[in-house]
């Protein structure tokens, strides 16, 4: 089988293709297969998994707040800092820029020394950023706030996803990743600043700092280690033309290892299951893979709907199509759920831009427009990220860093350019061009439903060689 193609459903009905997904959990084959080690996160009980996941969700939400709290006080900032919207856009662009840089700098360290110290470091950066934001009186200081919080929040774009995929199986990942993407989209509607527009632009960072400090303290005290590498005793690689197969047999221990003690679980560093490659190689590896209410409430609603579509619906779809494909799962099955987000996201951009230009009632641009955009971003991002992990599960960390690094840099470029673009082309032309870019990029999923498996066959040898190299180093 090519990378990403696995058997995920065991029982197939002869007449109708398959039972309705969800009726029989015993029919689902667990991918990846858990080991017999009780410390393997895949073996955790349901309560422990849920507890761990929601701690990660809280951390991700607070980290997202650190770079998205300024929207409600955007106008007030121009007064307090004696600056312009263009310079504030530069600050936002710096935040996106350092989100990408943070992915590259922090993720490799988490793979080498464990995730807990990196989470703590990200928390400290965010807290320091909020402190500077509370005493700022120049736009240059606000630039520094964006740099600090961008670096600190970078982990929500990469490490949180990896921590989540390590404890859930393939048929559960879509739902969990969509919940994490919701922290990025829904944060506009429920961040502390959005809930209290009466706060001043200098008072908001102090409230955010207190909120973050309390939640992060809870997360630090309660979150256990989730980094785990299963022992593999043999790896067989065969390559003939376009075909490549891998056989991995886990070590058969007569007696399962004893569970880790509480203090071992809560240790600061975790090098027992660290990536064995040098830090510089881990860092470079991804690049070798070539404003006021009600606006924010609508983003929150759209984020919830997008979370449900990109998570629950996409997970249901892969089970349904796998059943009808004799139990064999193909990553492209998830992509068919991109049809709705592609259309809805484009429609939302047109409604918001052209609706505001034509002067229609606010419910069109700021209501339906924001709901549609948030739905498209929330569901589309979850589907795309989960698809990439489905295709190359053993390279999930590198793939996420590379994708989110590019996303942050592209977002930074758009933020730098948006104000001059609007001034040059006007709101109407800018909206139309942005909508076309949105539609073309979203509908490009059709290429991967058509040629995705061929691409994976073409890269199968390199994918397996990369795994073999990781085992040798």
C-alpha positions as CSV (number, residue, x, y, z in Angstrom):
1,X,0.0,0.0,0.0
2,X,1.0,3.6,-0.6
3,X,1.5,5.9,2.4
4,X,-1.8,6.8,3.9
5,X,-3.7,3.9,2.5
6,X,-4.7,1.5,5.3
7,X,-7.5,-0.8,6.3
8,X,-9.6,0.9,8.9
9,X,-12.9,-1.1,8.8
10,X,-13.0,-4.8,9.3
11,X,-16.5,-5.9,8.4
12,X,-18.1,-5.3,5.0
13,X,-21.7,-6.1,4.2
14,X,-22.1,-7.8,0.8
15,X,-25.3,-6.2,-0.4
16,X,-25.1,-2.5,0.7
17,X,-21.4,-2.1,1.0
18,X,-21.2,-1.5,4.8
19,X,-23.1,-0.8,7.9
20,X,-23.8,2.7,8.8
21,X,-20.6,4.1,10.4
22,X,-20.8,4.3,14.1
23,X,-23.0,1.3,14.7
24,X,-20.2,-1.1,15.5
25,X,-17.0,0.2,17.2
26,X,-15.6,-3.4,17.0
27,X,-15.6,-3.1,13.2
28,X,-13.1,-0.3,13.3
29,X,-9.4,-1.2,13.1
30,X,-7.2,1.0,15.3
31,X,-4.7,3.0,13.3
32,X,-1.9,3.2,14.5
33,X,-1.9,0.0,16.6
34,X,-1.1,0.7,20.3
35,X,1.7,-1.1,22.0
36,X,1.5,-3.2,25.1
37,X,3.2,-0.4,27.2
38,X,0.7,1.2,29.6
39,X,2.7,4.5,29.2
40,X,1.8,4.6,25.5
41,X,-0.7,7.5,25.2
42,X,-2.8,5.4,22.8
43,X,-3.5,3.0,25.7
44,X,-4.8,5.7,28.0
45,X,-8.4,5.3,29.1
46,X,-11.1,7.6,27.7
47,X,-11.2,9.8,30.8
48,X,-7.5,10.4,30.8
49,X,-7.4,11.2,27.1
50,X,-10.3,13.6,27.4
51,X,-8.7,15.3,30.4
52,X,-5.3,15.6,28.6
53,X,-7.0,16.9,25.4
54,X,-9.0,19.6,27.0
55,X,-5.9,20.9,28.9
56,X,-4.3,21.2,25.5
57,X,-7.4,22.9,24.2
58,X,-7.3,25.5,27.0
59,X,-3.6,26.1,26.4
60,X,-4.2,26.6,22.7
61,X,-7.2,28.9,23.3
62,X,-5.1,31.2,25.6
63,X,-2.2,31.2,23.2
64,X,-4.6,32.2,20.4
65,X,-6.0,35.0,22.6
66,X,-2.4,36.4,23.0
67,X,-2.3,37.3,19.3
68,X,-5.9,38.1,18.7
69,X,-7.1,40.2,21.6
70,X,-6.5,43.6,20.0
71,X,-9.5,43.7,17.5
72,X,-12.0,45.3,19.8
73,X,-9.5,48.1,20.8
74,X,-8.0,48.6,17.4
75,X,-9.3,52.1,17.0
76,X,-8.4,53.1,20.6
77,X,-4.9,51.9,20.0
78,X,-4.4,54.5,17.2
79,X,-5.3,57.2,19.7
80,X,-3.3,55.9,22.6
81,X,-0.2,55.2,20.6
82,X,-0.6,58.2,18.3
83,X,-0.3,56.0,15.3
84,X,-2.1,54.9,12.1
85,X,-4.0,51.8,11.0
86,X,-1.2,51.1,8.5
87,X,1.4,50.8,11.3
88,X,-1.0,48.6,13.3
89,X,-1.3,46.4,10.3
90,X,2.5,46.1,10.3
91,X,2.4,45.0,13.9
92,X,-0.2,42.3,12.9
93,X,2.1,41.2,10.1
94,X,5.0,40.9,12.5
95,X,2.8,38.7,14.7
96,X,2.1,36.4,11.7
97,X,5.8,36.4,10.7
98,X,7.0,35.3,14.1
99,X,4.2,32.7,14.3
100,X,6.0,31.0,11.4
101,X,9.5,31.6,12.8
102,X,8.3,30.2,16.1
103,X,7.1,27.0,14.5
104,X,10.6,26.4,13.1
105,X,12.5,27.4,16.2
106,X,10.4,25.8,19.0
107,X,9.0,22.6,17.5
108,X,12.5,21.0,17.0
109,X,13.4,21.7,20.6
110,X,10.2,20.0,21.8
111,X,11.2,16.9,19.8
112,X,14.6,16.9,21.4
113,X,14.1,17.8,25.1
114,X,10.4,17.1,25.6
115,X,7.3,19.2,25.2
116,X,6.7,20.5,28.7
117,X,9.7,23.0,28.9
118,X,8.7,24.3,25.4
119,X,5.1,24.9,26.5
120,X,6.4,26.7,29.6
121,X,8.7,28.8,27.5
122,X,5.8,29.8,25.2
123,X,3.7,30.7,28.2
124,X,6.5,33.0,29.5
125,X,6.8,34.7,26.2
126,X,3.0,35.4,26.1
127,X,3.0,36.7,29.7
128,X,5.9,39.0,29.1
129,X,4.2,40.2,25.9
130,X,1.0,41.1,27.9
131,X,3.1,42.9,30.5
132,X,4.8,45.0,27.8
133,X,1.3,45.6,26.3
134,X,0.0,46.9,29.6
135,X,2.7,49.6,29.8
136,X,3.2,50.4,26.1
137,X,2.9,54.0,25.0
138,X,4.5,53.9,21.5
139,X,3.8,51.8,18.4
140,X,7.4,50.5,18.5
141,X,6.6,48.8,21.8
142,X,3.5,47.4,20.3
143,X,5.7,45.8,17.6
144,X,7.6,44.1,20.4
145,X,4.4,42.8,21.9
146,X,3.5,41.3,18.5
147,X,6.9,39.6,18.2
148,X,6.8,38.1,21.7
149,X,3.2,36.9,21.5
150,X,3.7,35.6,18.0
151,X,6.7,33.5,19.1
152,X,4.8,32.3,22.2
153,X,1.6,31.4,20.3
154,X,3.5,29.5,17.6
155,X,3.1,26.3,19.5
156,X,-0.7,26.3,19.0
157,X,0.0,26.1,15.3
158,X,2.2,23.0,15.5
159,X,3.0,21.3,18.8
160,X,-0.6,21.2,20.1
161,X,-1.7,19.3,17.0
162,X,1.2,16.8,17.4
163,X,0.4,16.3,21.1
164,X,-3.2,15.6,20.1
165,X,-2.6,13.2,17.3
166,X,-0.3,11.1,19.6
167,X,-3.3,10.1,21.8
168,X,-6.0,9.5,19.2
169,X,-6.5,7.1,16.4
170,X,-7.0,7.9,12.7
171,X,-10.8,7.8,12.7
172,X,-10.8,10.3,15.7
173,X,-8.2,12.8,14.5
174,X,-10.5,14.9,12.3
175,X,-12.8,15.7,15.2
176,X,-10.0,16.6,17.6
177,X,-8.0,18.7,15.2
178,X,-11.2,20.6,14.2
179,X,-11.7,21.4,17.9
180,X,-8.2,22.8,18.0
181,X,-8.7,24.9,14.8
182,X,-11.8,26.3,16.5
183,X,-9.5,27.9,19.1
184,X,-8.1,30.0,16.3
185,X,-11.4,30.9,14.7
186,X,-13.8,31.1,17.7
187,X,-11.3,33.1,19.7
188,X,-12.5,36.3,18.0
189,X,-15.9,35.9,19.6
190,X,-15.0,34.8,23.1
191,X,-11.6,36.3,23.9
192,X,-11.5,38.5,27.0
193,X,-11.2,41.7,25.0
194,X,-14.2,40.8,22.9
195,X,-16.3,40.1,26.0
196,X,-15.5,43.5,27.6
197,X,-15.3,46.3,25.0
198,X,-15.4,48.8,27.8
199,X,-11.8,47.9,28.8
200,X,-9.1,50.3,27.6
201,X,-6.4,49.3,25.2
202,X,-3.9,49.3,28.1
203,X,-6.1,47.5,30.6
204,X,-6.9,44.6,28.3
205,X,-3.4,43.1,28.3
206,X,-3.4,43.0,32.1
207,X,-6.7,41.1,32.1
208,X,-5.4,38.8,29.5
209,X,-2.2,38.2,31.5
210,X,-4.1,37.3,34.6
211,X,-6.4,35.0,32.6
212,X,-3.5,33.4,30.9
213,X,-1.4,33.0,34.0
214,X,-4.2,31.3,35.9
215,X,-5.1,28.9,33.1
216,X,-1.4,28.1,32.2
217,X,-0.7,27.4,35.9
218,X,-3.5,24.8,35.9
219,X,-2.3,23.3,32.6
220,X,1.3,23.1,33.8
221,X,0.4,21.4,37.1
222,X,-2.0,18.8,35.5
223,X,-0.7,18.1,32.0
224,X,1.1,14.8,31.7
225,X,3.8,13.7,29.2
226,X,2.3,12.6,25.9
227,X,5.5,12.1,23.9
228,X,6.1,8.5,23.2
229,X,8.0,6.5,20.6
230,X,7.1,2.8,20.1
231,X,10.0,0.4,19.8
232,X,10.3,-1.2,16.4
233,X,12.5,-4.3,16.0
234,X,12.5,-4.6,12.3
235,X,11.8,-2.5,9.3
236,X,11.7,-4.0,5.9
237,X,11.8,-1.7,2.8
238,X,11.3,-3.0,-0.7
239,X,11.3,-0.8,-3.7
240,X,10.5,-1.7,-7.3
241,X,9.7,1.1,-9.6
242,X,6.7,3.0,-8.1
243,X,5.9,0.3,-5.5
244,X,7.3,0.5,-1.9
245,X,6.1,-1.5,1.1
246,X,7.1,-1.4,4.7
247,X,6.7,-4.1,7.4
248,X,7.0,-3.0,11.0
249,X,6.8,-5.5,13.8
250,X,6.6,-4.2,17.3
251,X,8.7,-5.8,20.0
252,X,6.9,-8.7,21.7
253,X,7.6,-8.4,25.4
254,X,6.4,-11.3,27.6
255,X,5.5,-8.9,30.4
256,X,4.2,-5.3,29.7
257,X,6.4,-2.5,31.1
258,X,5.3,-1.1,34.5
259,X,3.3,2.1,34.3
260,X,5.3,5.3,35.0
261,X,5.0,6.9,38.4
262,X,3.2,10.2,38.8
263,X,6.4,12.2,39.3
264,X,7.9,10.6,36.2
265,X,4.8,11.6,34.2
266,X,5.1,15.1,35.5
267,X,8.9,15.5,34.9
268,X,10.0,18.7,33.2
269,X,12.2,17.1,30.5
270,X,11.5,14.0,28.4
271,X,14.5,12.7,26.5
272,X,13.6,9.0,26.7
273,X,11.3,9.3,23.7
274,X,13.1,12.3,22.1
275,X,13.9,12.5,18.4
276,X,17.4,10.9,18.0
277,X,18.5,13.2,15.2
278,X,20.7,16.3,15.8
279,X,18.8,19.4,16.7
280,X,20.0,21.2,13.5
281,X,18.6,18.4,11.4
282,X,15.3,18.4,13.1
283,X,15.1,22.1,12.6
284,X,15.9,22.0,8.8
285,X,13.9,18.8,8.1
286,X,10.5,20.4,7.3
287,X,12.1,22.5,4.5
288,X,13.3,19.4,2.8
289,X,9.6,18.3,2.2
290,X,8.9,20.7,-0.6
291,X,-14.3,46.2,15.4
292,X,-17.0,45.8,17.7
293,X,-19.9,43.5,18.5
294,X,-21.8,41.9,16.9
295,X,-18.9,41.1,14.5
296,X,-17.1,38.8,16.9
297,X,-20.2,36.8,17.9
298,X,-20.8,35.8,14.3
299,X,-17.2,34.5,14.0
300,X,-17.8,32.4,17.1
301,X,-21.0,30.9,15.6
302,X,-19.2,30.2,12.3
303,X,-16.3,28.6,14.1
304,X,-18.6,26.2,16.0
305,X,-20.3,25.2,12.7
306,X,-17.0,24.8,11.0
307,X,-15.6,22.7,13.8
308,X,-18.6,20.3,13.5
309,X,-18.3,20.0,9.7
310,X,-14.5,19.7,9.6
311,X,-14.5,17.3,12.5
312,X,-17.5,15.1,13.1
313,X,-18.8,15.1,9.6
314,X,-15.3,14.5,8.0
315,X,-14.7,11.6,10.4
316,X,-18.1,10.1,9.6
317,X,-17.3,10.4,5.9
318,X,-14.0,8.6,6.0
319,X,-15.7,5.7,7.8
320,X,-18.6,5.7,5.3
321,X,-16.4,5.7,2.2
322,X,-14.0,3.2,3.7
323,X,-16.9,0.8,4.3
324,X,-17.9,1.1,0.7
325,X,-14.3,0.6,-0.4
326,X,-14.0,-2.9,1.2
327,X,-12.8,-1.4,4.5
328,X,-9.7,0.3,2.9
329,X,-9.2,3.9,3.9
330,X,-7.9,6.5,1.4
331,X,-7.0,10.0,2.7
332,X,-8.9,11.5,-0.2
333,X,-12.2,10.4,1.3
334,X,-11.9,13.3,3.8
335,X,-11.4,15.8,1.0
336,X,-14.9,15.5,-0.4
337,X,-16.1,17.4,2.7
338,X,-14.2,20.5,1.3
339,X,-16.9,21.2,-1.3
340,X,-19.1,23.1,1.1
341,X,-16.3,25.2,2.8
342,X,-14.9,26.2,-0.7
343,X,-18.3,27.6,-1.7
344,X,-19.3,29.1,1.7
345,X,-15.9,30.8,2.4
346,X,-16.0,32.5,-1.0
347,X,-19.6,33.6,-0.6
348,X,-18.7,35.0,2.8
349,X,-15.9,37.2,1.4
350,X,-18.2,38.5,-1.3
351,X,-20.9,39.2,1.3
352,X,-18.6,41.0,3.6
353,X,-16.7,43.2,1.1
354,X,-19.4,44.0,-1.4
355,X,-22.1,44.2,1.3
356,X,-20.2,46.8,3.2
357,X,-19.5,48.7,0.0
358,X,-23.2,48.8,-1.1
359,X,-24.4,49.9,2.3
360,X,-26.8,47.1,3.0
361,X,-28.0,46.3,6.5
362,X,-25.1,45.1,8.8
363,X,-26.6,41.6,9.0
364,X,-25.3,40.8,5.5
365,X,-21.6,41.7,5.7
366,X,-21.0,41.5,9.5
367,X,-23.6,38.8,10.2
368,X,-23.8,36.1,7.4
369,X,-20.5,37.2,5.9
370,X,-18.6,36.6,9.1
371,X,-20.4,33.3,9.8
372,X,-19.6,32.0,6.4
373,X,-15.9,33.1,6.5
374,X,-15.4,31.6,10.0
375,X,-17.1,28.4,8.9
376,X,-14.9,28.1,5.8
377,X,-11.7,28.8,7.7
378,X,-12.5,26.5,10.6
379,X,-13.6,23.5,8.6
380,X,-11.2,23.9,5.7
381,X,-8.1,24.2,7.9
382,X,-9.1,21.2,10.0
383,X,-9.7,19.1,6.8
384,X,-6.5,20.1,5.2
385,X,-4.3,19.5,8.2
386,X,-5.9,16.1,8.9
387,X,-5.5,15.1,5.3
388,X,-1.8,15.8,5.4
389,X,-1.4,13.8,8.6
390,X,-3.4,10.9,7.1
391,X,-1.1,10.8,4.0
392,X,2.2,10.8,5.9
393,X,1.5,9.9,9.5
394,X,5.2,9.2,10.4
395,X,6.2,12.7,9.2
396,X,3.3,14.6,10.8
397,X,5.6,16.9,12.9
398,X,7.7,18.0,9.9
399,X,4.7,18.4,7.7
400,X,2.8,20.6,10.2
401,X,5.8,22.8,10.8
402,X,6.4,23.3,7.0
403,X,2.7,24.0,6.2
404,X,2.2,26.4,9.1
405,X,5.5,28.1,8.5
406,X,4.3,28.8,4.9
407,X,0.8,29.8,6.0
408,X,2.2,32.3,8.6
409,X,4.6,33.9,6.0
410,X,1.8,34.2,3.4
411,X,-0.5,35.7,6.1
412,X,2.2,38.1,7.0
413,X,2.6,39.1,3.4
414,X,-1.1,39.7,2.9
415,X,-1.2,41.8,6.1
416,X,1.7,44.0,5.0
417,X,0.0,44.5,1.6
418,X,-3.7,44.8,2.4
419,X,-3.8,48.5,3.1
420,X,-1.8,49.6,0.0
421,X,-3.9,47.1,-2.0
422,X,-7.1,48.6,-0.8
423,X,-5.9,52.1,-1.5
424,X,-4.8,51.2,-5.0
425,X,-7.7,49.0,-6.2
426,X,-10.6,49.9,-4.0
427,X,-12.8,47.7,-1.8
428,X,-14.8,46.2,-4.7
429,X,-11.9,45.0,-6.9
430,X,-9.9,43.9,-3.8
431,X,-12.8,41.8,-2.6
432,X,-13.4,40.2,-6.0
433,X,-9.7,39.3,-6.4
434,X,-9.5,37.9,-2.8
435,X,-12.7,35.8,-3.4
436,X,-11.2,34.3,-6.6
437,X,-8.0,33.5,-4.8
438,X,-10.0,31.9,-2.0
439,X,-12.1,29.8,-4.3
440,X,-9.3,28.6,-6.5
441,X,-7.1,27.6,-3.5
442,X,-10.0,25.8,-1.8
443,X,-11.3,24.0,-4.9
444,X,-7.7,22.8,-5.6
445,X,-8.6,19.8,-3.4
446,X,-10.1,18.2,-6.6
447,X,-6.5,17.8,-7.9
448,X,-5.7,15.7,-4.8
449,X,-8.8,13.6,-5.1
450,X,-7.8,12.9,-8.7
451,X,-4.0,12.5,-8.4
452,X,-3.4,12.4,-4.7
453,X,-2.7,8.6,-4.6
454,X,-0.4,8.9,-7.6
455,X,1.5,11.6,-5.7
456,X,1.8,9.4,-2.7
457,X,3.0,6.5,-4.8
458,X,5.6,8.8,-6.4
459,X,6.9,9.9,-3.0
460,X,6.5,6.5,-1.2
461,X,10.2,5.6,-1.5
462,X,11.4,8.9,-0.2
463,X,8.9,8.7,2.6
464,X,10.1,5.3,3.7
465,X,13.7,6.3,3.3
466,X,13.1,9.2,5.6
467,X,11.6,6.9,8.2
468,X,14.5,4.5,7.9
469,X,16.9,7.5,8.3
470,X,15.2,8.5,11.5
471,X,15.6,5.0,12.9
472,X,19.3,4.9,12.0
473,X,20.3,8.3,13.4
